[in-house]
Amino acid sequence: MKPTITIEYCPKCGWLLRAAYMAQELLTTFADELQGVLLQPSEVSGRYTICIGEQKIFDRKEVGGFLEIKEVKQLVRDVIAPGKSLGHADRKVHE
């Protein structure tokens, strides 16, 4: 069975649009690999986490902020489709 991603976001912080954007990007990129993406309003203020099944792959509080969408896609890819190329999103940012 294909995995489901859950994005738990704080509605009081106004992060629904961010969560919806990430869901759209993940569904587009991983159309063949995902069952779906669940947007879940959090009852905990300031929470923004991304889980694949029961496995947490991102927590805003642990990281200290938000990731770029390409970084989120890389985290997801590494769990559900390690061999999948993300094209331009796989390129490293020049320092």
Backbone as JSON Lines, residues from 0, in Angstrom:
{"i":0,"aa":"M","n":[0.84,-1.19,0.0],"ca":[0.0,0.0,0.0],"c":[0.88,1.25,0.0]}
{"i":1,"aa":"K","n":[0.46,2.24,-0.73],"ca":[1.21,3.49,-0.83],"c":[1.06,4.29,0.47]}
{"i":2,"aa":"P","n":[2.11,5.03,0.85],"ca":[2.04,5.8,2.08],"c":[1.21,7.08,1.95]}
{"i":3,"aa":"T","n":[0.74,7.55,3.11],"ca":[0.05,8.83,3.2],"c":[0.93,9.78,4.0]}
{"i":4,"aa":"I","n":[1.05,10.99,3.51],"ca":[1.79,12.03,4.22],"c":[0.79,12.86,5.01]}
{"i":5,"aa":"T","n":[1.12,13.16,6.25],"ca":[0.3,14.04,7.08],"c":[1.08,15.31,7.36]}
{"i":6,"aa":"I","n":[0.49,16.44,7.02],"ca":[1.07,17.73,7.37],"c":[0.19,18.31,8.46]}
{"i":7,"aa":"E","n":[0.75,18.38,9.68],"ca":[0.02,18.96,10.8],"c":[0.49,20.4,10.96]}
{"i":8,"aa":"Y","n":[-0.45,21.32,10.91],"ca":[-0.11,22.74,10.9],"c":[-0.92,23.49,11.95]}
{"i":9,"aa":"C","n":[-0.41,24.63,12.39],"ca":[-1.1,25.47,13.36],"c":[-2.02,26.44,12.62]}
{"i":10,"aa":"P","n":[-3.34,26.28,12.75],"ca":[-4.25,27.2,12.06],"c":[-4.19,28.62,12.65]}
{"i":11,"aa":"K","n":[-3.88,28.72,13.93],"ca":[-3.8,30.05,14.56],"c":[-2.62,30.86,14.02]}
{"i":12,"aa":"C","n":[-1.6,30.15,13.54],"ca":[-0.42,30.82,12.97],"c":[-0.63,31.18,11.5]}
{"i":13,"aa":"G","n":[-1.75,30.72,10.92],"ca":[-2.03,31.01,9.51],"c":[-1.24,30.16,8.53]}
{"i":14,"aa":"W","n":[-0.91,28.93,8.91],"ca":[-0.07,28.08,8.08],"c":[-0.84,27.13,7.17]}
{"i":15,"aa":"L","n":[-2.15,27.3,7.06],"ca":[-2.93,26.44,6.16],"c":[-2.47,26.58,4.71]}
{"i":16,"aa":"L","n":[-2.25,27.8,4.24],"ca":[-1.84,27.99,2.85],"c":[-0.47,27.36,2.58]}
{"i":17,"aa":"R","n":[0.45,27.47,3.54],"ca":[1.77,26.84,3.4],"c":[1.6,25.32,3.3]}
{"i":18,"aa":"A","n":[0.75,24.76,4.18],"ca":[0.52,23.32,4.18],"c":[-0.13,22.87,2.87]}
{"i":19,"aa":"A","n":[-1.1,23.65,2.39],"ca":[-1.78,23.3,1.14],"c":[-0.82,23.36,-0.05]}
{"i":20,"aa":"Y","n":[0.05,24.36,-0.05],"ca":[1.05,24.47,-1.12],"c":[1.99,23.26,-1.1]}
{"i":21,"aa":"M","n":[2.46,22.91,0.1],"ca":[3.36,21.74,0.2],"c":[2.64,20.48,-0.23]}
{"i":22,"aa":"A","n":[1.38,20.33,0.16],"ca":[0.61,19.15,-0.24],"c":[0.51,19.07,-1.76]}
{"i":23,"aa":"Q","n":[0.2,20.2,-2.4],"ca":[0.09,20.23,-3.86],"c":[1.41,19.84,-4.52]}
{"i":24,"aa":"E","n":[2.5,20.38,-4.03],"ca":[3.82,20.06,-4.59],"c":[4.16,18.58,-4.41]}
{"i":25,"aa":"L","n":[3.88,18.04,-3.23],"ca":[4.18,16.63,-2.98],"c":[3.31,15.71,-3.82]}
{"i":26,"aa":"L","n":[2.03,16.05,-3.95],"ca":[1.14,15.23,-4.78],"c":[1.53,15.27,-6.25]}
{"i":27,"aa":"T","n":[2.02,16.4,-6.7],"ca":[2.46,16.53,-8.09],"c":[3.74,15.74,-8.32]}
{"i":28,"aa":"T","n":[4.69,15.89,-7.43],"ca":[6.0,15.24,-7.59],"c":[5.93,13.74,-7.38]}
{"i":29,"aa":"F","n":[5.12,13.31,-6.43],"ca":[5.06,11.88,-6.06],"c":[3.7,11.27,-6.38]}
{"i":30,"aa":"A","n":[3.12,11.65,-7.51],"ca":[1.78,11.18,-7.9],"c":[1.68,9.66,-7.92]}
{"i":31,"aa":"D","n":[2.73,8.98,-8.35],"ca":[2.69,7.52,-8.46],"c":[3.06,6.81,-7.16]}
{"i":32,"aa":"E","n":[3.67,7.54,-6.22],"ca":[4.19,6.91,-5.01],"c":[3.32,7.12,-3.77]}
{"i":33,"aa":"L","n":[2.39,8.06,-3.81],"ca":[1.61,8.41,-2.62],"c":[0.15,7.99,-2.7]}
{"i":34,"aa":"Q","n":[-0.39,7.6,-1.56],"ca":[-1.83,7.38,-1.43],"c":[-2.54,8.73,-1.37]}
{"i":35,"aa":"G","n":[-1.9,9.68,-0.66],"ca":[-2.47,11.02,-0.53],"c":[-1.72,11.84,0.49]}
{"i":36,"aa":"V","n":[-2.18,13.07,0.67],"ca":[-1.63,13.97,1.68],"c":[-2.8,14.47,2.53]}
{"i":37,"aa":"L","n":[-2.65,14.33,3.84],"ca":[-3.66,14.76,4.79],"c":[-3.23,16.06,5.43]}
{"i":38,"aa":"L","n":[-4.08,17.07,5.39],"ca":[-3.83,18.33,6.08],"c":[-4.58,18.27,7.4]}
{"i":39,"aa":"Q","n":[-3.84,18.36,8.5],"ca":[-4.42,18.18,9.83],"c":[-4.17,19.42,10.69]}
{"i":40,"aa":"P","n":[-5.24,20.17,11.03],"ca":[-5.06,21.31,11.93],"c":[-4.59,20.81,13.3]}
{"i":41,"aa":"S","n":[-3.58,21.47,13.85],"ca":[-3.04,21.07,15.14],"c":[-3.75,21.78,16.27]}
{"i":42,"aa":"E","n":[-3.85,21.09,17.39],"ca":[-4.39,21.71,18.59],"c":[-3.27,22.33,19.42]}
{"i":43,"aa":"V","n":[-2.02,22.12,18.97],"ca":[-0.85,22.66,19.66],"c":[-0.36,23.89,18.9]}
{"i":44,"aa":"S","n":[-0.32,25.02,19.57],"ca":[0.1,26.27,18.93],"c":[1.54,26.17,18.41]}
{"i":45,"aa":"G","n":[1.73,26.66,17.2],"ca":[3.07,26.71,16.61],"c":[3.56,25.43,15.99]}
{"i":46,"aa":"R","n":[2.74,24.4,15.98],"ca":[3.18,23.12,15.44],"c":[3.09,23.09,13.92]}
{"i":47,"aa":"Y","n":[4.13,22.54,13.31],"ca":[4.14,22.28,11.87],"c":[5.05,21.08,11.67]}
{"i":48,"aa":"T","n":[4.43,19.92,11.45],"ca":[5.2,18.69,11.26],"c":[4.75,17.99,9.99]}
{"i":49,"aa":"I","n":[5.66,17.19,9.45],"ca":[5.35,16.38,8.28],"c":[5.73,14.94,8.63]}
{"i":50,"aa":"C","n":[4.76,14.03,8.47],"ca":[4.99,12.62,8.75],"c":[4.62,11.78,7.53]}
{"i":51,"aa":"I","n":[5.37,10.71,7.36],"ca":[5.02,9.7,6.37],"c":[4.61,8.49,7.18]}
{"i":52,"aa":"G","n":[3.31,8.21,7.16],"ca":[2.79,7.19,8.07],"c":[3.02,7.67,9.49]}
{"i":53,"aa":"E","n":[3.7,6.86,10.29],"ca":[4.01,7.21,11.67],"c":[5.38,7.86,11.82]}
{"i":54,"aa":"Q","n":[6.15,7.92,10.73],"ca":[7.52,8.43,10.78],"c":[7.56,9.94,10.56]}
{"i":55,"aa":"K","n":[8.01,10.67,11.58],"ca":[8.14,12.12,11.45],"c":[9.41,12.42,10.66]}
{"i":56,"aa":"I","n":[9.27,13.21,9.59],"ca":[10.44,13.57,8.79],"c":[10.8,15.05,8.93]}
{"i":57,"aa":"F","n":[9.86,15.85,9.47],"ca":[10.15,17.27,9.66],"c":[9.34,17.83,10.81]}
{"i":58,"aa":"D","n":[10.0,18.64,11.64],"ca":[9.34,19.35,12.73],"c":[9.93,20.75,12.77]}
{"i":59,"aa":"R","n":[9.09,21.74,12.53],"ca":[9.54,23.13,12.48],"c":[10.27,23.55,13.74]}
{"i":60,"aa":"K","n":[9.78,23.12,14.89],"ca":[10.4,23.51,16.16],"c":[11.78,22.88,16.32]}
{"i":61,"aa":"E","n":[11.95,21.64,15.87],"ca":[13.25,20.97,15.98],"c":[14.28,21.58,15.03]}
{"i":62,"aa":"V","n":[13.83,21.97,13.84],"ca":[14.73,22.52,12.83],"c":[14.99,24.01,13.07]}
{"i":63,"aa":"G","n":[14.04,24.68,13.7],"ca":[14.19,26.11,13.97],"c":[13.63,27.0,12.87]}
{"i":64,"aa":"G","n":[12.75,26.44,12.05],"ca":[12.14,27.21,10.97],"c":[11.6,26.27,9.91]}
{"i":65,"aa":"F","n":[11.23,26.87,8.79],"ca":[10.68,26.09,7.68],"c":[11.77,25.75,6.67]}
{"i":66,"aa":"L","n":[11.57,24.66,5.95],"ca":[12.45,24.26,4.87],"c":[11.91,24.78,3.55]}
{"i":67,"aa":"E","n":[12.79,24.88,2.57],"ca":[12.37,25.16,1.2],"c":[11.64,23.92,0.69]}
{"i":68,"aa":"I","n":[10.74,24.09,-0.27],"ca":[9.98,22.96,-0.79],"c":[10.89,21.89,-1.38]}
{"i":69,"aa":"K","n":[12.0,22.28,-2.0],"ca":[12.89,21.26,-2.58],"c":[13.51,20.4,-1.48]}
{"i":70,"aa":"E","n":[13.77,20.98,-0.29],"ca":[14.31,20.21,0.81],"c":[13.27,19.22,1.35]}
{"i":71,"aa":"V","n":[12.01,19.65,1.39],"ca":[10.94,18.77,1.82],"c":[10.8,17.61,0.84]}
{"i":72,"aa":"K","n":[10.85,17.91,-0.44],"ca":[10.75,16.86,-1.46],"c":[11.9,15.86,-1.32]}
{"i":73,"aa":"Q","n":[13.09,16.33,-1.02],"ca":[14.23,15.44,-0.84],"c":[14.02,14.52,0.36]}
{"i":74,"aa":"L","n":[13.5,15.07,1.47],"ca":[13.22,14.24,2.65],"c":[12.19,13.16,2.34]}
{"i":75,"aa":"V","n":[11.13,13.56,1.64],"ca":[10.08,12.61,1.27],"c":[10.63,11.55,0.33]}
{"i":76,"aa":"R","n":[11.34,11.99,-0.69],"ca":[11.92,11.06,-1.67],"c":[12.81,10.04,-0.98]}
{"i":77,"aa":"D","n":[13.65,10.49,-0.04],"ca":[14.59,9.59,0.63],"c":[13.88,8.47,1.38]}
{"i":78,"aa":"V","n":[12.63,8.69,1.78],"ca":[11.86,7.67,2.5],"c":[11.03,6.8,1.55]}
{"i":79,"aa":"I","n":[10.32,7.42,0.61],"ca":[9.36,6.64,-0.19],"c":[9.85,6.2,-1.56]}
{"i":80,"aa":"A","n":[10.86,6.89,-2.11],"ca":[11.35,6.54,-3.45],"c":[12.81,6.93,-3.59]}
{"i":81,"aa":"P","n":[13.71,6.26,-2.84],"ca":[15.12,6.66,-2.81],"c":[15.81,6.78,-4.17]}
{"i":82,"aa":"G","n":[15.36,6.04,-5.16],"ca":[15.99,6.09,-6.48],"c":[15.43,7.15,-7.4]}
{"i":83,"aa":"K","n":[14.4,7.86,-6.97],"ca":[13.72,8.82,-7.83],"c":[14.54,10.1,-7.99]}
{"i":84,"aa":"S","n":[14.67,10.55,-9.21],"ca":[15.34,11.82,-9.49],"c":[14.33,12.95,-9.33]}
{"i":85,"aa":"L","n":[14.77,14.01,-8.68],"ca":[13.91,15.19,-8.52],"c":[14.3,16.3,-9.5]}
{"i":86,"aa":"G","n":[15.13,15.96,-10.48],"ca":[15.52,16.94,-11.49],"c":[16.23,18.13,-10.86]}
{"i":87,"aa":"H","n":[15.75,19.32,-11.18],"ca":[16.41,20.54,-10.71],"c":[16.37,20.67,-9.18]}
{"i":88,"aa":"A","n":[15.43,20.01,-8.52],"ca":[15.33,20.09,-7.05],"c":[16.44,19.29,-6.38]}
{"i":89,"aa":"D","n":[17.18,18.47,-7.15],"ca":[18.29,17.71,-6.59],"c":[19.59,18.5,-6.61]}
{"i":90,"aa":"R","n":[19.61,19.6,-7.32],"ca":[20.85,20.39,-7.4],"c":[21.14,21.07,-6.08]}
{"i":91,"aa":"K","n":[22.41,21.11,-5.74],"ca":[22.85,21.77,-4.51],"c":[22.85,23.27,-4.73]}
{"i":92,"aa":"V","n":[22.53,24.01,-3.68],"ca":[22.59,25.47,-3.74],"c":[24.05,25.88,-3.65]}
{"i":93,"aa":"H","n":[24.48,26.77,-4.55],"ca":[25.86,27.24,-4.53],"c":[26.08,28.11,-3.3]}
{"i":94,"aa":"E","n":[27.2,27.86,-2.61],"ca":[27.51,28.65,-1.42],"c":[28.49,29.74,-1.75]}
